[in-house]
């Protein structure tokens, strides 16, 4: 089955699929289905300490230590569910209905964190330390106060959707309809890095060590 998201906590690996959540307790040697989420299309995963979070069209579910027991943690989220979970310290952020939501209590309650993004549907999120980045229909926006306020951070970017963001130290990568763009200074300025790409439209990015995958 297609795998949409992965997260790791020590030897435990989570894989989100169209048919629920898979769990490996031995670094991927064997996998088991998490029965509580078997009918969920898990779109994103995140881990804070011993808490694991899974986002789906049904909202966010959390497992606190016992990986076989999952409970809903979606109070304040829209009925359409959530996607693109990211963490920043002890804060958890999610996209729902193209808006940004914040939970600072392990998913017990969510509040909207969308000031500055009202006219800009959000497609992706990334965190680099205390700096949060939102990829929107109209470029990248930045928050330095845990999502209280977002401001445009798109100098050098065309006015196109940003589908995915990836972080590698102080480098931020953005996947767009006009290829991949890179900021060396945490979103202060962007430049295209498209040599070798077979298409302009890039939908997803991932970082592994010194490598970036598009």
Order of alpha helices (4+ residues) and beta strands (2+ residues): beta-beta-beta-beta-beta-beta-beta-beta-beta-beta-beta-beta-beta-beta-beta-beta-beta-beta-beta-beta-beta-beta
